Amino acid sequence: MDESNDPTSARYLTVREVATALRVSNMTVYRLVSSGELPSVKVGRSVRLRAEDVEGYLHGRLRTAG
């Protein structure tokens, strides 16, 4: 298996960690997950997000001024 697609080697973040990093509420992160904009994994009753998916989401939202 390609190491970049190996789910066991990925770094997973909690909703709170993502919300803190993006300076948004936990509910905003849950809405992004619910809408499918941010892929996530359910672990029991918890939601986890791969760090690379969060980074990809941010890169897709970047805009240049001008």
PQR file with spaces between the fields and no chain letter, atoms N, CA, C, O and H, PARSE charges and radii, in Angstrom:
ATOM       1  N    MET     1       0.848   -1.191    0.000 -0.4000 1.5000
ATOM       2  CA   MET     1       0.000    0.000    0.000 -0.0000 2.0000
ATOM       3  C    MET     1       0.883    1.241    0.000  0.5500 1.7000
ATOM       4  O    MET     1       1.898    1.297    0.694 -0.5500 1.4000
ATOM       5  N    ASP     2       0.486    2.220   -0.778 -0.4000 1.5000
ATOM       6  CA   ASP     2       1.199    3.489   -0.834 -0.0000 2.0000
ATOM       7  C    ASP     2       1.155    4.146    0.543  0.5500 1.7000
ATOM       8  O    ASP     2       0.081    4.299    1.124 -0.5500 1.4000
ATOM       9  H    ASP     2      -0.338    2.174   -1.342  0.4000 1.0000
ATOM      10  N    GLU     3       2.312    4.533    1.062 -0.4000 1.5000
ATOM      11  CA   GLU     3       2.391    5.097    2.412 -0.0000 2.0000
ATOM      12  C    GLU     3       1.567    6.364    2.561  0.5500 1.7000
ATOM      13  O    GLU     3       1.048    6.626    3.646 -0.5500 1.4000
ATOM      14  H    GLU     3       3.185    4.409    0.590  0.4000 1.0000
ATOM      15  N    SER     4       1.429    7.167    1.498 -0.4000 1.5000
ATOM      16  CA   SER     4       0.658    8.407    1.587 -0.0000 2.0000
ATOM      17  C    SER     4      -0.833    8.136    1.755  0.5500 1.7000
ATOM      18  O    SER     4      -1.563    9.001    2.240 -0.5500 1.4000
ATOM      19  H    SER     4       1.850    6.954    0.616  0.4000 1.0000
ATOM      20  N    ASN     5      -1.297    6.944    1.361 -0.4000 1.5000
ATOM      21  CA   ASN     5      -2.706    6.582    1.507 -0.0000 2.0000
ATOM      22  C    ASN     5      -2.945    5.615    2.653  0.5500 1.7000
ATOM      23  O    ASN     5      -4.062    5.126    2.818 -0.5500 1.4000
ATOM      24  H    ASN     5      -0.704    6.242    0.967  0.4000 1.0000
ATOM      25  N    ASP     6      -1.937    5.333    3.437 -0.4000 1.5000
ATOM      26  CA   ASP     6      -2.056    4.403    4.551 -0.0000 2.0000
ATOM      27  C    ASP     6      -2.737    5.089    5.727  0.5500 1.7000
ATOM      28  O    ASP     6      -2.151    5.983    6.337 -0.5500 1.4000
ATOM      29  H    ASP     6      -1.030    5.731    3.303  0.4000 1.0000
ATOM      30  N    PRO     7      -3.971    4.686    6.060 -0.5600 1.5000
ATOM      31  CA   PRO     7      -4.694    5.360    7.138  0.2800 2.0000
ATOM      32  C    PRO     7      -4.060    5.175    8.516  0.5500 1.7000
ATOM      33  O    PRO     7      -4.324    5.958    9.428 -0.5500 1.4000
ATOM      34  N    THR     8      -3.237    4.157    8.671 -0.4000 1.5000
ATOM      35  CA   THR     8      -2.627    3.933    9.983 -0.0000 2.0000
ATOM      36  C    THR     8      -1.438    4.842   10.237  0.5500 1.7000
ATOM      37  O    THR     8      -1.035    5.025   11.386 -0.5500 1.4000
ATOM      38  H    THR     8      -3.023    3.521    7.930  0.4000 1.0000
ATOM      39  N    SER     9      -0.864    5.420    9.173 -0.4000 1.5000
ATOM      40  CA   SER     9       0.295    6.297    9.358 -0.0000 2.0000
ATOM      41  C    SER     9      -0.101    7.779    9.355  0.5500 1.7000
ATOM      42  O    SER     9       0.747    8.650    9.548 -0.5500 1.4000
ATOM      43  H    SER     9      -1.191    5.272    8.240  0.4000 1.0000
ATOM      44  N    ALA    10      -1.386    8.060    9.136 -0.4000 1.5000
ATOM      45  CA   ALA    10      -1.856    9.448    9.084 -0.0000 2.0000
ATOM      46  C    ALA    10      -1.926   10.041   10.494  0.5500 1.7000
ATOM      47  O    ALA    10      -2.067    9.316   11.479 -0.5500 1.4000
ATOM      48  H    ALA    10      -2.075    7.353    8.979  0.4000 1.0000
ATOM      49  N    ARG    11      -1.825   11.352   10.571 -0.4000 1.5000
ATOM      50  CA   ARG    11      -1.983   12.067   11.837 -0.0000 2.0000
ATOM      51  C    ARG    11      -3.434   12.531   11.915  0.5500 1.7000
ATOM      52  O    ARG    11      -3.912   13.251   11.038 -0.5500 1.4000
ATOM      53  H    ARG    11      -1.710   11.941    9.771  0.4000 1.0000
ATOM      54  N    TYR    12      -4.125   12.117   12.963 -0.4000 1.5000
ATOM      55  CA   TYR    12      -5.532   12.447   13.131 -0.0000 2.0000
ATOM      56  C    TYR    12      -5.707   13.540   14.180  0.5500 1.7000
ATOM      57  O    TYR    12      -5.011   13.560   15.195 -0.5500 1.4000
ATOM      58  H    TYR    12      -3.737   11.533   13.675  0.4000 1.0000
ATOM      59  N    LEU    13      -6.645   14.446   13.922 -0.4000 1.5000
ATOM      60  CA   LEU    13      -6.928   15.557   14.819 -0.0000 2.0000
ATOM      61  C    LEU    13      -8.358   15.459   15.325  0.5500 1.7000
ATOM      62  O    LEU    13      -9.235   14.928   14.643 -0.5500 1.4000
ATOM      63  H    LEU    13      -7.211   14.430   13.097  0.4000 1.0000
ATOM      64  N    THR    14      -8.583   15.971   16.518 -0.4000 1.5000
ATOM      65  CA   THR    14      -9.940   16.042   17.044 -0.0000 2.0000
ATOM      66  C    THR    14     -10.641   17.258   16.456  0.5500 1.7000
ATOM      67  O    THR    14     -10.002   18.140   15.881 -0.5500 1.4000
ATOM      68  H    THR    14      -7.870   16.402   17.072  0.4000 1.0000
ATOM      69  N    VAL    15     -11.951   17.297   16.604 -0.4000 1.5000
ATOM      70  CA   VAL    15     -12.723   18.453   16.155 -0.0000 2.0000
ATOM      71  C    VAL    15     -12.239   19.703   16.883  0.5500 1.7000
ATOM      72  O    VAL    15     -12.109   20.765   16.274 -0.5500 1.4000
ATOM      73  H    VAL    15     -12.471   16.581   17.071  0.4000 1.0000
ATOM      74  N    ARG    16     -11.977   19.584   18.157 -0.4000 1.5000
ATOM      75  CA   ARG    16     -11.515   20.733   18.944 -0.0000 2.0000
ATOM      76  C    ARG    16     -10.173   21.246   18.429  0.5500 1.7000
ATOM      77  O    ARG    16      -9.970   22.456   18.325 -0.5500 1.4000
ATOM      78  H    ARG    16     -12.082   18.722   18.652  0.4000 1.0000
ATOM      79  N    GLU    17      -9.258   20.336   18.109 -0.4000 1.5000
ATOM      80  CA   GLU    17      -7.948   20.751   17.590 -0.0000 2.0000
ATOM      81  C    GLU    17      -8.085   21.500   16.264  0.5500 1.7000
ATOM      82  O    GLU    17      -7.424   22.514   16.041 -0.5500 1.4000
ATOM      83  H    GLU    17      -9.423   19.354   18.194  0.4000 1.0000
ATOM      84  N    VAL    18      -8.947   20.989   15.394 -0.4000 1.5000
ATOM      85  CA   VAL    18      -9.160   21.647   14.105 -0.0000 2.0000
ATOM      86  C    VAL    18      -9.811   23.008   14.308  0.5500 1.7000
ATOM      87  O    VAL    18      -9.404   23.993   13.691 -0.5500 1.4000
ATOM      88  H    VAL    18      -9.484   20.165   15.575  0.4000 1.0000
ATOM      89  N    ALA    19     -10.820   23.065   15.169 -0.4000 1.5000
ATOM      90  CA   ALA    19     -11.509   24.329   15.435 -0.0000 2.0000
ATOM      91  C    ALA    19     -10.544   25.366   16.004  0.5500 1.7000
ATOM      92  O    ALA    19     -10.582   26.532   15.609 -0.5500 1.4000
ATOM      93  H    ALA    19     -11.151   22.265   15.670  0.4000 1.0000
ATOM      94  N    THR    20      -9.697   24.956   16.912 -0.4000 1.5000
ATOM      95  CA   THR    20      -8.722   25.875   17.507 -0.0000 2.0000
ATOM      96  C    THR    20      -7.740   26.370   16.447  0.5500 1.7000
ATOM      97  O    THR    20      -7.432   27.561   16.396 -0.5500 1.4000
ATOM      98  H    THR    20      -9.666   24.009   17.233  0.4000 1.0000
ATOM      99  N    ALA    21      -7.254   25.474   15.610 -0.4000 1.5000
ATOM     100  CA   ALA    21      -6.287   25.848   14.581 -0.0000 2.0000
ATOM     101  C    ALA    21      -6.899   26.816   13.569  0.5500 1.7000
ATOM     102  O    ALA    21      -6.224   27.733   13.100 -0.5500 1.4000
ATOM     103  H    ALA    21      -7.504   24.507   15.652  0.4000 1.0000
ATOM     104  N    LEU    22      -8.180   26.615   13.230 -0.4000 1.5000
ATOM     105  CA   LEU    22      -8.846   27.459   12.247 -0.0000 2.0000
ATOM     106  C    LEU    22      -9.509   28.683   12.870  0.5500 1.7000
ATOM     107  O    LEU    22     -10.015   29.555   12.164 -0.5500 1.4000
ATOM     108  H    LEU    22      -8.729   25.871   13.611  0.4000 1.0000
ATOM     109  N    ARG    23      -9.499   28.736   14.190 -0.4000 1.5000
ATOM     110  CA   ARG    23     -10.153   29.821   14.936 -0.0000 2.0000
ATOM     111  C    ARG    23     -11.638   29.926   14.593  0.5500 1.7000
ATOM     112  O    ARG    23     -12.162   31.004   14.314 -0.5500 1.4000
ATOM     113  H    ARG    23      -9.088   28.027   14.764  0.4000 1.0000
ATOM     114  N    VAL    24     -12.295   28.770   14.623 -0.4000 1.5000
ATOM     115  CA   VAL    24     -13.737   28.689   14.429 -0.0000 2.0000
ATOM     116  C    VAL    24     -14.312   27.852   15.562  0.5500 1.7000
ATOM     117  O    VAL    24     -13.567   27.299   16.370 -0.5500 1.4000
ATOM     118  H    VAL    24     -11.869   27.894   14.849  0.4000 1.0000
ATOM     119  N    SER    25     -15.629   27.760   15.621 -0.4000 1.5000
ATOM     120  CA   SER    25     -16.254   26.965   16.672 -0.0000 2.0000
ATOM     121  C    SER    25     -16.238   25.476   16.302  0.5500 1.7000
ATOM     122  O    SER    25     -16.063   25.110   15.140 -0.5500 1.4000
ATOM     123  H    SER    25     -16.235   28.210   14.964  0.4000 1.0000
ATOM     124  N    ASN    26     -16.423   24.642   17.310 -0.4000 1.5000
ATOM     125  CA   ASN    26     -16.535   23.203   17.069 -0.0000 2.0000
ATOM     126  C    ASN    26     -17.694   22.928   16.115  0.5500 1.7000
ATOM     127  O    ASN    26     -17.596   22.065   15.243 -0.5500 1.4000
ATOM     128  H    ASN    26     -16.565   24.940   18.254  0.4000 1.0000
ATOM     129  N    MET    27     -18.795   23.667   16.286 -0.4000 1.5000
ATOM     130  CA   MET    27     -19.976   23.460   15.449 -0.0000 2.0000
ATOM     131  C    MET    27     -19.669   23.728   13.976  0.5500 1.7000
ATOM     132  O    MET    27     -20.193   23.042   13.099 -0.5500 1.4000
ATOM     133  H    MET    27     -18.875   24.368   16.995  0.4000 1.0000
ATOM     134  N    THR    28     -18.827   24.715   13.704 -0.4000 1.5000
ATOM     135  CA   THR    28     -18.444   24.994   12.319 -0.0000 2.0000
ATOM     136  C    THR    28     -17.719   23.798   11.718  0.5500 1.7000
ATOM     137  O    THR    28     -17.965   23.436   10.568 -0.5500 1.4000
ATOM     138  H    THR    28     -18.401   25.272   14.416  0.4000 1.0000
ATOM     139  N    VAL    29     -16.836   23.188   12.483 -0.4000 1.5000
ATOM     140  CA   VAL    29     -16.113   21.997   11.997 -0.0000 2.0000
ATOM     141  C    VAL    29     -17.104   20.859   11.772  0.5500 1.7000
ATOM     142  O    VAL    29     -17.022   20.167   10.757 -0.5500 1.4000
ATOM     143  H    VAL    29     -16.637   23.482   13.418  0.4000 1.0000
ATOM     144  N    TYR    30     -18.040   20.652   12.700 -0.4000 1.5000
ATOM     145  CA   TYR    30     -19.049   19.606   12.522 -0.0000 2.0000
ATOM     146  C    TYR    30     -19.885   19.862   11.268  0.5500 1.7000
ATOM     147  O    TYR    30     -20.242   18.917   10.565 -0.5500 1.4000
ATOM     148  H    TYR    30     -18.107   21.214   13.524  0.4000 1.0000
ATOM     149  N    ARG    31     -20.201   21.115   10.980 -0.4000 1.5000
ATOM     150  CA   ARG    31     -20.973   21.452    9.775 -0.0000 2.0000
ATOM     151  C    ARG    31     -20.180   21.131    8.511  0.5500 1.7000
ATOM     152  O    ARG    31     -20.737   20.620    7.540 -0.5500 1.4000
ATOM     153  H    ARG    31     -19.911   21.883   11.551  0.4000 1.0000
ATOM     154  N    LEU    32     -18.880   21.430    8.522 -0.4000 1.5000
ATOM     155  CA   LEU    32     -18.034   21.106    7.379 -0.0000 2.0000
ATOM     156  C    LEU    32     -17.961   19.597    7.159  0.5500 1.7000
ATOM     157  O    LEU    32     -17.956   19.126    6.022 -0.5500 1.4000
ATOM     158  H    LEU    32     -18.428   21.846    9.311  0.4000 1.0000
ATOM     159  N    VAL    33     -17.907   18.854    8.248 -0.4000 1.5000
ATOM     160  CA   VAL    33     -17.878   17.388    8.167 -0.0000 2.0000
ATOM     161  C    VAL    33     -19.221   16.884    7.640  0.5500 1.7000
ATOM     162  O    VAL    33     -19.267   16.040    6.744 -0.5500 1.4000
ATOM     163  H    VAL    33     -17.911   19.238    9.172  0.4000 1.0000
ATOM     164  N    SER    34     -20.306   17.403    8.198 -0.4000 1.5000
ATOM     165  CA   SER    34     -21.650   16.965    7.819 -0.0000 2.0000
ATOM     166  C    SER    34     -21.948   17.251    6.349  0.5500 1.7000
ATOM     167  O    SER    34     -22.614   16.457    5.685 -0.5500 1.4000
ATOM     168  H    SER    34     -20.268   18.089    8.925  0.4000 1.0000
ATOM     169  N    SER    35     -21.460   18.375    5.844 -0.4000 1.5000
ATOM     170  CA   SER    35     -21.708   18.747    4.447 -0.0000 2.0000
ATOM     171  C    SER    35     -20.802   17.995    3.476  0.5500 1.7000
ATOM     172  O    SER    35     -21.023   18.031    2.265 -0.5500 1.4000
ATOM     173  H    SER    35     -20.919   19.020    6.384  0.4000 1.0000
ATOM     174  N    GLY    36     -19.783   17.315    4.001 -0.4000 1.5000
ATOM     175  CA   GLY    36     -18.859   16.572    3.148 -0.0000 2.0000
ATOM     176  C    GLY    36     -17.672   17.397    2.678  0.5500 1.7000
ATOM     177  O    GLY    36     -16.823   16.896    1.941 -0.5500 1.4000
ATOM     178  H    GLY    36     -19.603   17.286    4.984  0.4000 1.0000
ATOM     179  N    GLU    37     -17.600   18.661    3.097 -0.4000 1.5000
ATOM     180  CA   GLU    37     -16.469   19.506    2.695 -0.0000 2.0000
ATOM     181  C    GLU    37     -15.163   19.051    3.339  0.5500 1.7000
ATOM     182  O    GLU    37     -14.088   19.204    2.759 -0.5500 1.4000
ATOM     183  H    GLU    37     -18.289   19.069    3.697  0.4000 1.0000
ATOM     184  N    LEU    38     -15.265   18.494    4.532 -0.4000 1.5000
ATOM     185  CA   LEU    38     -14.100   17.982    5.249 -0.0000 2.0000
ATOM     186  C    LEU    38     -14.326   16.496    5.520  0.5500 1.7000
ATOM     187  O    LEU    38     -15.242   16.139    6.261 -0.5500 1.4000
ATOM     188  H    LEU    38     -16.138   18.370    5.003  0.4000 1.0000
ATOM     189  N    PRO    39     -13.504   15.625    4.930 -0.5600 1.5000
ATOM     190  CA   PRO    39     -13.644   14.192    5.201  0.2800 2.0000
ATOM     191  C    PRO    39     -13.283   13.883    6.654  0.5500 1.7000
ATOM     192  O    PRO    39     -12.422   14.534    7.246 -0.5500 1.4000
ATOM     193  N    SER    40     -13.949   12.890    7.209 -0.4000 1.5000
ATOM     194  CA   SER    40     -13.689   12.529    8.595 -0.0000 2.0000
ATOM     195  C    SER    40     -13.836   11.028    8.786  0.5500 1.7000
ATOM     196  O    SER    40     -14.308   10.305    7.908 -0.5500 1.4000
ATOM     197  H    SER    40     -14.648   12.361    6.728  0.4000 1.0000
ATOM     198  N    VAL    41     -13.417   10.591    9.958 -0.4000 1.5000
ATOM     199  CA   VAL    41     -13.515    9.188   10.351 -0.0000 2.0000
ATOM     200  C    VAL    41     -14.203    9.142   11.708  0.5500 1.7000
ATOM     201  O    VAL    41     -13.863    9.904   12.613 -0.5500 1.4000
ATOM     202  H    VAL    41     -13.034   11.179   10.671  0.4000 1.0000
ATOM     203  N    LYS    42     -15.173    8.242   11.844 -0.4000 1.5000
ATOM     204  CA   LYS    42     -15.808    8.043   13.145 -0.0000 2.0000
ATOM     205  C    LYS    42     -15.040    6.948   13.874  0.5500 1.7000
ATOM     206  O    LYS    42     -14.809    5.864   13.337 -0.5500 1.4000
ATOM     207  H    LYS    42     -15.449    7.622   11.109  0.4000 1.0000
ATOM     208  N    VAL    43     -14.650    7.254   15.108 -0.4000 1.5000
ATOM     209  CA   VAL    43     -13.988    6.273   15.969 -0.0000 2.0000
ATOM     210  C    VAL    43     -14.858    6.190   17.210  0.5500 1.7000
ATOM     211  O    VAL    43     -14.792    7.045   18.093 -0.5500 1.4000
ATOM     212  H    VAL    43     -14.838    8.135   15.544  0.4000 1.0000
ATOM     213  N    GLY    44     -15.678    5.141   17.263 -0.4000 1.5000
ATOM     214  CA   GLY    44     -16.659    5.078   18.341 -0.0000 2.0000
ATOM     215  C    GLY    44     -17.646    6.220   18.171  0.5500 1.7000
ATOM     216  O    GLY    44     -18.292    6.341   17.130 -0.5500 1.4000
ATOM     217  H    GLY    44     -15.732    4.447   16.546  0.4000 1.0000
ATOM     218  N    ARG    45     -17.760    7.055   19.190 -0.4000 1.5000
ATOM     219  CA   ARG    45     -18.644    8.221   19.116 -0.0000 2.0000
ATOM     220  C    ARG    45     -17.894    9.498   18.761  0.5500 1.7000
ATOM     221  O    ARG    45     -18.486   10.576   18.698 -0.5500 1.4000
ATOM     222  H    ARG    45     -17.235    6.957   20.035  0.4000 1.0000
ATOM     223  N    SER    46     -16.602    9.376   18.532 -0.4000 1.5000
ATOM     224  CA   SER    46     -15.766   10.543   18.249 -0.0000 2.0000
ATOM     225  C    SER    46     -15.531   10.706   16.750  0.5500 1.7000
ATOM     226  O    SER    46     -15.558    9.740   15.989 -0.5500 1.4000
ATOM     227  H    SER    46     -16.121    8.501   18.583  0.4000 1.0000
ATOM     228  N    VAL    47     -15.301   11.946   16.352 -0.4000 1.5000
ATOM     229  CA   VAL    47     -14.965   12.268   14.961 -0.0000 2.0000
ATOM     230  C    VAL    47     -13.499   12.662   14.917  0.5500 1.7000
ATOM     231  O    VAL    47     -13.036   13.452   15.740 -0.5500 1.4000
ATOM     232  H    VAL    47     -15.279   12.731   16.971  0.4000 1.0000
ATOM     233  N    ARG    48     -12.771   12.112   13.958 -0.4000 1.5000
ATOM     234  CA   ARG    48     -11.367   12.464   13.771 -0.0000 2.0000
ATOM     235  C    ARG    48     -11.171   12.904   12.330  0.5500 1.7000
ATOM     236  O    ARG    48     -11.833   12.413   11.416 -0.5500 1.4000
ATOM     237  H    ARG    48     -13.146   11.470   13.289  0.4000 1.0000
ATOM     238  N    LEU    49     -10.252   13.839   12.147 -0.4000 1.5000
ATOM     239  CA   LEU    49      -9.956   14.362   10.815 -0.0000 2.0000
ATOM     240  C    LEU    49      -8.469   14.206   10.548  0.5500 1.7000
ATOM     241  O    LEU    49      -7.640   14.489   11.413 -0.5500 1.4000
ATOM     242  H    LEU    49      -9.714   14.238   12.890  0.4000 1.0000
ATOM     243  N    ARG    50      -8.136   13.754    9.344 -0.4000 1.5000
ATOM     244  CA   ARG    50      -6.731   13.635    8.989 -0.0000 2.0000
ATOM     245  C    ARG    50      -6.158   15.024    8.780  0.5500 1.7000
ATOM     246  O    ARG    50      -6.785   15.871    8.145 -0.5500 1.4000
ATOM     247  H    ARG    50      -8.810   13.524    8.642  0.4000 1.0000
ATOM     248  N    ALA    51      -4.978   15.257    9.310 -0.4000 1.5000
ATOM     249  CA   ALA    51      -4.323   16.564    9.189 -0.0000 2.0000
ATOM     250  C    ALA    51      -4.152   16.950    7.726  0.5500 1.7000
ATOM     251  O    ALA    51      -4.326   18.117    7.375 -0.5500 1.4000
ATOM     252  H    ALA    51      -4.469   14.568    9.827  0.4000 1.0000
ATOM     253  N    GLU    52      -3.815   15.993    6.868 -0.4000 1.5000
ATOM     254  CA   GLU    52      -3.616   16.312    5.453 -0.0000 2.0000
ATOM     255  C    GLU    52      -4.931   16.704    4.773  0.5500 1.7000
ATOM     256  O    GLU    52      -4.920   17.491    3.827 -0.5500 1.4000
ATOM     257  H    GLU    52      -3.674   15.045    7.153  0.4000 1.0000
ATOM     258  N    ASP    53      -6.059   16.168    5.237 -0.4000 1.5000
ATOM     259  CA   ASP    53      -7.352   16.576    4.683 -0.0000 2.0000
ATOM     260  C    ASP    53      -7.688   18.015    5.078  0.5500 1.7000
ATOM     261  O    ASP    53      -8.228   18.775    4.274 -0.5500 1.4000
ATOM     262  H    ASP    53      -6.068   15.528    6.005  0.4000 1.0000
ATOM     263  N    VAL    54      -7.367   18.380    6.311 -0.4000 1.5000
ATOM     264  CA   VAL    54      -7.601   19.755    6.768 -0.0000 2.0000
ATOM     265  C    VAL    54      -6.718   20.711    5.971  0.5500 1.7000
ATOM     266  O    VAL    54      -7.178   21.768    5.538 -0.5500 1.4000
ATOM     267  H    VAL    54      -6.928   17.763    6.964  0.4000 1.0000
ATOM     268  N    GLU    55      -5.460   20.346    5.778 -0.4000 1.5000
ATOM     269  CA   GLU    55      -4.544   21.186    4.994 -0.0000 2.0000
ATOM     270  C    GLU    55      -5.032   21.315    3.554  0.5500 1.7000
ATOM     271  O    GLU    55      -4.981   22.401    2.977 -0.5500 1.4000
ATOM     272  H    GLU    55      -5.086   19.488    6.130  0.4000 1.0000
ATOM     273  N    GLY    56      -5.500   20.223    2.976 -0.4000 1.5000
ATOM     274  CA   GLY    56      -6.035   20.253    1.614 -0.0000 2.0000
ATOM     275  C    GLY    56      -7.257   21.144    1.499  0.5500 1.7000
ATOM     276  O    GLY    56      -7.412   21.870    0.517 -0.5500 1.4000
ATOM     277  H    GLY    56      -5.542   19.340    3.445  0.4000 1.0000
ATOM     278  N    TYR    57      -8.117   21.091    2.490 -0.4000 1.5000
ATOM     279  CA   TYR    57      -9.294   21.958    2.519 -0.0000 2.0000
ATOM     280  C    TYR    57      -8.870   23.418    2.529  0.5500 1.7000
ATOM     281  O    TYR    57      -9.416   24.236    1.789 -0.5500 1.4000
ATOM     282  H    TYR    57      -7.991   20.501    3.288  0.4000 1.0000
ATOM     283  N    LEU    58      -7.893   23.742    3.371 -0.4000 1.5000
ATOM     284  CA   LEU    58      -7.428   25.123    3.465 -0.0000 2.0000
ATOM     285  C    LEU    58      -6.785   25.592    2.160  0.5500 1.7000
ATOM     286  O    LEU    58      -7.032   26.715    1.719 -0.5500 1.4000
ATOM     287  H    LEU    58      -7.449   23.078    3.973  0.4000 1.0000
ATOM     288  N    HIS    59      -5.970   24.749    1.544 -0.4000 1.5000
ATOM     289  CA   HIS    59      -5.315   25.119    0.288 -0.0000 2.0000
ATOM     290  C    HIS    59      -6.356   25.345   -0.812  0.5500 1.7000
ATOM     291  O    HIS    59      -6.172   26.201   -1.678 -0.5500 1.4000
ATOM     292  H    HIS    59      -5.770   23.837    1.902  0.4000 1.0000
ATOM     293  N    GLY    60      -7.438   24.581   -0.777 -0.4000 1.5000
ATOM     294  CA   GLY    60      -8.488   24.757   -1.760 -0.0000 2.0000
ATOM     295  C    GLY    60      -9.281   26.049   -1.555  0.5500 1.7000
ATOM     296  O    GLY    60      -9.955   26.518   -2.473 -0.5500 1.4000
ATOM     297  H    GLY    60      -7.587   23.886   -0.074  0.4000 1.0000
ATOM     298  N    ARG    61      -9.201   26.617   -0.362 -0.4000 1.5000
ATOM     299  CA   ARG    61      -9.952   27.835   -0.037 -0.0000 2.0000
ATOM     300  C    ARG    61      -9.108   29.103   -0.155  0.5500 1.7000
ATOM     301  O    ARG    61      -9.637   30.207   -0.020 -0.5500 1.4000
ATOM     302  H    ARG    61      -8.653   26.236    0.383  0.4000 1.0000
ATOM     303  N    LEU    62      -7.799   28.964   -0.407 -0.4000 1.5000
ATOM     304  CA   LEU    62      -6.926   30.132   -0.512 -0.0000 2.0000
ATOM     305  C    LEU    62      -7.286   31.001   -1.702  0.5500 1.7000
ATOM     306  O    LEU    62      -7.595   30.509   -2.787 -0.5500 1.4000
ATOM     307  H    LEU    62      -7.369   28.067   -0.517  0.4000 1.0000
ATOM     308  N    ARG    63      -7.239   32.283   -1.476 -0.4000 1.5000
ATOM     309  CA   ARG    63      -7.475   33.252   -2.554 -0.0000 2.0000
ATOM     310  C    ARG    63      -6.379   34.288   -2.501  0.5500 1.7000
ATOM     311  O    ARG    63      -5.883   34.657   -1.437 -0.5500 1.4000
ATOM     312  H    ARG    63      -6.988   32.683   -0.595  0.4000 1.0000
ATOM     313  N    THR    64      -6.017   34.746   -3.685 -0.4000 1.5000
ATOM     314  CA   THR    64      -5.004   35.802   -3.735 -0.0000 2.0000
ATOM     315  C    THR    64      -5.714   37.145   -3.935  0.5500 1.7000
ATOM     316  O    THR    64      -6.721   37.238   -4.637 -0.5500 1.4000
ATOM     317  H    THR    64      -6.421   34.446   -4.550  0.4000 1.0000
ATOM     318  N    ALA    65      -5.172   38.152   -3.314 -0.4000 1.5000
ATOM     319  CA   ALA    65      -5.754   39.492   -3.446 -0.0000 2.0000
ATOM     320  C    ALA    65      -5.371   40.098   -4.781  0.5500 1.7000
ATOM     321  O    ALA    65      -4.290   39.836   -5.309 -0.5500 1.4000
ATOM     322  H    ALA    65      -4.353   38.076   -2.744  0.4000 1.0000
ATOM     323  N    GLY    66      -6.250   40.895   -5.313 -0.4000 1.5000
ATOM     324  CA   GLY    66      -5.894   41.642   -6.512 -0.0000 2.0000
ATOM     325  C    GLY    66      -6.695   41.289   -7.639  0.5500 1.7000
ATOM     326  O    GLY    66      -6.509   41.838   -8.725 -0.5500 1.4000
ATOM     327  H    GLY    66      -7.128   41.107   -4.884  0.4000 1.0000
